[in-house]
């Protein structure tokens, strides 16, 4: 996903005719607008892509029931996963990449065990 601050990128707001926030686009097209919870977003995805929920092959490997799912793998997500796993819970992380913005940011102040790094 990509998040854009409309106050900083007014040309994006105008180009996409955004009237309310948050504005969610899927594959470049408006998908949801305004206050919406995760369940509604999932419902809309299921309506638009019914094959996503089709029965998996019996031979397909299935991930077992997890205790905690962490979305994001930046410093906070990694810390949450480490401490959750240390308590003996089953953890799943959903992320594009491990490290999050650590790879893109000049200064990081919330990396586990590191007060400040550049």
WOWOUR-V602799 format. One record per backbone hydrogen bond with DSSP energy under -1.0 kcal/mol. CO is the residue of the C=O (numbers start at 0). NH is the residue of the N-H. If there is no record, write none. Layout:
# WOWOUR-V602799
CO | NH
CO | NH
This chain:
# WOWOUR-V602799
4 | 7
4 | 8
8 | 11
8 | 12
9 | 13
10 | 14
11 | 15
12 | 17
21 | 33
23 | 30
23 | 31
25 | 28
28 | 25
31 | 23
36 | 40
37 | 41
38 | 42
39 | 43
40 | 44
41 | 45
42 | 46
43 | 47
44 | 48
48 | 51
49 | 52
50 | 53
56 | 59
67 | 91
69 | 93
72 | 98
73 | 77
74 | 78
75 | 79
76 | 80
77 | 81
78 | 82
79 | 83
80 | 84
81 | 85
83 | 88
84 | 87
89 | 66
89 | 67
91 | 69
93 | 71
98 | 101
100 | 103
100 | 104
107 | 116
110 | 113
116 | 107
